[in-house]
Amino acid sequence: MFPRISETRSKGKLYRYVKIVENYWHKGQSRQRVVAKLGNLEKFKNTDLEKLIKGLCRICEREDLNVENLKAKKSPR
């Protein structure tokens, strides 16, 4: 699973939404489905995102993936 930011336009305004997506196989082909919609990215504050990341790491039992480590790593994109 991974987070995805999707963008849509309505009346000339850009909206960005955060979703949790998972990959799966169906009849020999890779597919993706949305597991959770977290809402409009503009409504999240940095502290909210950090709490979300910490909570997901705790659930996954990955304490090594803390917010400071993620900030230090550069995204491949």
WOFEN-V529603 format. One record per residue. N is the residue number from 1. RES is the residue in one letter. PHI is phi in radians with two decimals (NA if undefined). PSI is psi in whole degrees, 0 to 359 (NA if undefined). NEAR is the number of other ideal C-beta (glycine too) atoms within 12 Angstrom. Layout:
BEGIN
n->N res->RES phi->PHI psi->PSI near->NEAR
n->N res->RES phi->PHI psi->PSI near->NEAR
END
This chain:
BEGIN
n->1 res->M phi->NA psi->153 near->17
n->2 res->F phi->-2.72 psi->157 near->17
n->3 res->P phi->-1.41 psi->148 near->25
n->4 res->R phi->-2.38 psi->140 near->23
n->5 res->I phi->-1.85 psi->120 near->24
n->6 res->S phi->-1.86 psi->148 near->21
n->7 res->E phi->-2.10 psi->138 near->16
n->8 res->T phi->-2.38 psi->155 near->15
n->9 res->R phi->-2.04 psi->139 near->10
n->10 res->S phi->-2.51 psi->123 near->10
n->11 res->K phi->0.94 psi->39 near->7
n->12 res->G phi->1.41 psi->356 near->7
n->13 res->K phi->-1.78 psi->139 near->11
n->14 res->L phi->-1.58 psi->129 near->15
n->15 res->Y phi->-2.04 psi->136 near->18
n->16 res->R phi->-2.12 psi->129 near->20
n->17 res->Y phi->-2.11 psi->146 near->24
n->18 res->V phi->-1.75 psi->130 near->28
n->19 res->K phi->-2.32 psi->152 near->24
n->20 res->I phi->-1.79 psi->126 near->23
n->21 res->V phi->-2.14 psi->146 near->21
n->22 res->E phi->-2.20 psi->150 near->17
n->23 res->N phi->-1.65 psi->146 near->16
n->24 res->Y phi->-2.67 psi->166 near->15
n->25 res->W phi->-1.83 psi->137 near->11
n->26 res->H phi->-2.43 psi->116 near->10
n->27 res->K phi->0.90 psi->45 near->7
n->28 res->G phi->1.39 psi->4 near->7
n->29 res->Q phi->-2.09 psi->144 near->9
n->30 res->S phi->-1.36 psi->133 near->11
n->31 res->R phi->-2.28 psi->167 near->13
n->32 res->Q phi->-2.28 psi->146 near->18
n->33 res->R phi->-2.44 psi->150 near->17
n->34 res->V phi->-1.42 psi->124 near->20
n->35 res->V phi->-1.58 psi->320 near->18
n->36 res->A phi->-2.63 psi->143 near->18
n->37 res->K phi->-1.86 psi->118 near->17
n->38 res->L phi->-1.62 psi->346 near->25
n->39 res->G phi->2.00 psi->186 near->19
n->40 res->N phi->-1.20 psi->126 near->20
n->41 res->L phi->-1.08 psi->326 near->24
n->42 res->E phi->-1.14 psi->337 near->16
n->43 res->K phi->-1.50 psi->349 near->13
n->44 res->F phi->-1.46 psi->139 near->20
n->45 res->K phi->-1.70 psi->161 near->11
n->46 res->N phi->-1.00 psi->322 near->12
n->47 res->T phi->-1.15 psi->325 near->11
n->48 res->D phi->-1.14 psi->318 near->19
n->49 res->L phi->-1.14 psi->320 near->23
n->50 res->E phi->-1.12 psi->319 near->18
n->51 res->K phi->-1.12 psi->320 near->15
n->52 res->L phi->-1.10 psi->314 near->24
n->53 res->I phi->-1.08 psi->315 near->27
n->54 res->K phi->-1.08 psi->318 near->21
n->55 res->G phi->-1.13 psi->317 near->17
n->56 res->L phi->-1.12 psi->320 near->26
n->57 res->C phi->-1.13 psi->321 near->20
n->58 res->R phi->-1.14 psi->316 near->16
n->59 res->I phi->-1.08 psi->320 near->14
n->60 res->C phi->-1.43 psi->359 near->13
n->61 res->E phi->0.98 psi->44 near->9
n->62 res->R phi->-2.14 psi->70 near->15
n->63 res->E phi->-1.12 psi->339 near->15
n->64 res->D phi->-1.21 psi->341 near->13
n->65 res->L phi->-1.65 psi->70 near->20
n->66 res->N phi->-1.62 psi->169 near->18
n->67 res->V phi->-1.05 psi->322 near->23
n->68 res->E phi->-1.13 psi->319 near->14
n->69 res->N phi->-1.14 psi->321 near->15
n->70 res->L phi->-1.19 psi->325 near->20
n->71 res->K phi->-1.17 psi->325 near->14
n->72 res->A phi->-1.27 psi->329 near->10
n->73 res->K phi->-1.44 psi->138 near->12
n->74 res->K phi->-1.59 psi->141 near->8
n->75 res->S phi->-1.18 psi->141 near->10
n->76 res->P phi->-1.21 psi->348 near->4
n->77 res->R phi->-1.70 psi->NA near->6
END
